[in-house]
Amino acid sequence: MKKSFGVIGLILVAVVLFIFMRFGSDSDAEKSGGGNSSDLAQTNAKADGQEEEPKKEKPLPEGILEDLSSEYMRGYGSSRLSIHDDLMLMFEVLGDFNSILKGRTNLPATTNKELAATLIGNNNDKIRFISPKAKFLNENGEIVDRWNVPLFFHFQDGYLPDIRSAGPDQKMWSDDDTEFALKSE
């Protein structure tokens, strides 16, 4: 019996040593320069005489507390999307604006330019939903369609507007206009 316990004990010690040597503790990994592959790359870079590059977060523009503009309007005006898709993207921005700000800041139910300014970050919460450098903003600060005609926003209930594009003929209220609207039933 003592002989079998000795063999089993020896096997257990070997397994524990193997696990410890293979995985180690967190502090051992840090002491040895191990850890994740990022840590290993940094250790190797230091060994090669290269300087470690600090991660730089892009600073927010002055007066902006949060910038969400990279999350919205991807593909707007591109050939892979239709004009209807573009209007859906715009509608998504407006809906998320209302959802995120939950009535603290209302969408202005006036002009395209005022609506664009609000989405750029000129709102009480200083949250940016679209970039002021976006290709879909014209020189007047208006949101335009793929034909560079300002979109028309019609607020019926004050919450979310109907959105209209002039279409390829670039004339508002003609037969080729495209409209995106929430229809209440």
Secondary structure as GFF3:
##gff-version 3
##sequence-region A 1 185
A	DSSP	alpha_helix	2	23	.	.	.	ID=ss1
A	DSSP	alpha_helix	26	31	.	.	.	ID=ss2
A	DSSP	alpha_helix	37	47	.	.	.	ID=ss3
A	DSSP	beta_strand	66	67	.	.	.	ID=ss4
A	DSSP	three_ten_helix	69	71	.	.	.	ID=ss5
A	DSSP	alpha_helix	83	101	.	.	.	ID=ss6
A	DSSP	alpha_helix	112	120	.	.	.	ID=ss7
A	DSSP	beta_strand	127	128	.	.	.	ID=ss8
A	DSSP	beta_strand	152	154	.	.	.	ID=ss9
A	DSSP	beta_strand	162	165	.	.	.	ID=ss10
A	DSSP	beta_strand	178	180	.	.	.	ID=ss11
###
